[in-house]
Amino acid sequence: MICFLLSFQNSGFANTDERENASELESKADTYLKPYLERGDFSGAILIAKGDTVLLDKAYGMASYELNVPNTTATKFPVASVTKTFTAAAIAVLQEKGLLEISDTLGAHIPDFTYGDKITIRHLLRHESGLSNPDYVRNARPVSLKELARQIGAKPLLFEPGTNGRYSNGGFNLLAYVVEQVAGMSYADFLQKNIFEPLALQGTDEQSDAIVHDLALPYLPGPPPTGLAKAPWRYDGLSTGSGSLYSTTSDLYRWLKAVHHNQLFDITALEYPYGWGRLDKYGHKGLEQTGLSTGYTSYIAAYFDDDLYVVVLTNAESIKWNKWGRDLAAIALEKEYEEEDVPMGIAISGKELAKCVGKYQREEQILTIVNNDDHLWVYTDQWPIGKYLLPVSESKFALRADFGWIVFDTLQNNVYQNLTWHFNDDARSQYQRLD
């Protein structure tokens, strides 16, 4: 498979040593990413910077494989849950303006919300509200934040607010609605006026029906020759506040620096880095956040003591987005990281593939294995689309999207009777043939 490696850009090198360090970092990053690129697991852009010096700013793969348009360092990518860092910041900015308090109940700003007297803004920021997510399938159409709030409020609480924790996109939908109610303008307009424009984030905005120039198309793991398959269309109108933004590596680098140096609000004054996860890796501390949506992944991190910033954006979905970001940080920090084997796969005849095809059941879950043009795909009732199975042997297949394995066994009447699903070599689920 052909990999497109674009030249990197750097700026602000004070001396020859810094230039040489940047060149060495690029070489190490290329070597690290090579097996993922060759298999089609990585397509996107990365940026690594130390302070005001960009050490590596590079793009890989294609923004459109159909049109042969390469990714560049200016390509825009949907960033999924990285959006939450901006939503939380909007709340922090409103608090610094004296327009709300994190201790406020939702009822103070959304008077007709069902659980308005029980849930505080802090509960939403900390994923402690007990609220459910919207009905994504039912709402495959434009839905206002007001309507989302009504639907979320119509569902029973999963637990009493503040007594437990559960990651909640619905909670951040409501935070975006709070922003609109308090600021008297749309969520997107508030971010533009109070965050994007002051920080000169010119490649960042909320996804809408408008045409966005330089936006990468989404892909999933797939068969040769590219190793990728087109991702299906997905309506993003339900992710306002929780996963609705797109951005670039350079904009997110500016965002990381702004948060680190308290440009718009003082993150150190908050009891918890709302919208972020605390980072404690390789003996270095900071903040990080990740995002995953159909065909895209995102990772951003700031290592505070080192003034190191890492941004990884992709338009090829993989569960390894977190590992890539942390491993690239380890390379920049000259720390050890855990290397992994990335099998390229082998060719399997249609006759051998036919032995795997069929339905397999475990409790109430059914896996359906299908052969499409001599390539195996697995489907479940929980997934709207199939996942490609990369053959590693005649009975073992890699689930590249999840970096798991499906192993078939017990051949009878020329078809396999069982399969075992291995996830990260730990969790194992056994299924028996139905047909």
C-alpha angles and dihedrals in degrees: 000000000000115000120201111218113185124203114261129236126220136179141189100030106170097196147356093273092060091049091051092047090053091050091050091048091052091051092050092046091050091050091048094049097041098094092046090049093048092052094045095247095122129052119148144062138296134198127190121181139171113209108312093340118096106213098180131013110166142150130211135190127001136314086205120017090184093056096032093239112154125221112252135190087264096051115125122227131187104248101201111195094010079081087074091070089061094045091052089047090053089056091048091050091050089050092051088051088055093242097121144358125229087231091061117116118239088244089068091065104019101039097182097048112126097231095030094129094049104044125067129196087250090058090055094047092050095044089243099120099100090226124144125230124256121273097263097185096046092047100055089141138067109299126180122229088245090058092045089053090052092050094046091048091051092064122083117255115262089217138345111286113266096015098091143004133242127162106254129192087177090060091058091047085060092047089056088051090051089053090053094046095048099039097041093227138082120286090244093050092049092053091047094051100039105030117010098046098042090050095040092239094165097164096051127090144125119284114250140150090284120109111256116205117224093015113151118233119236125252139182131206109284145157129293146317095043096014088227139098129200114265115231122252112274127191110232098185091106096059102071106144094004104059112342105115134095124200147157133250092251093050092050090049088056089047093052092050092047092052093045093051096039095240097157102016138357107258090183089063091062119090089229132014093256114212091017139080121233113249123215109162134144088001091300126112135210142102134299139175134186137199136199129183133152105304097354140081133183137191130180129174140172120201099202103197091048097040085229123153128192128188125179120178124175140181093201113080117233136149089231097078091106094049093048093054095046094044092051088051089051090052091051091046091045091239129142120258134183112267120209138202114250107195114209095208133233136248116266125191121241088244091060093043090054089066089066100046117108145065123304126189137205115177104309097339121096125196117202117203114198134181113225114180091333094311124109123229129182124216134186133181088250094059122069090204138034126258121227119242114214111208114234094165134351090278105023124075132180119229095212096186090061100022088237134126138237114202122189122207146165103056112210128165086358094298131095116252099197142029132193122209113212117192116193088338089285117073112058127188122186122210131189126214115262102190 
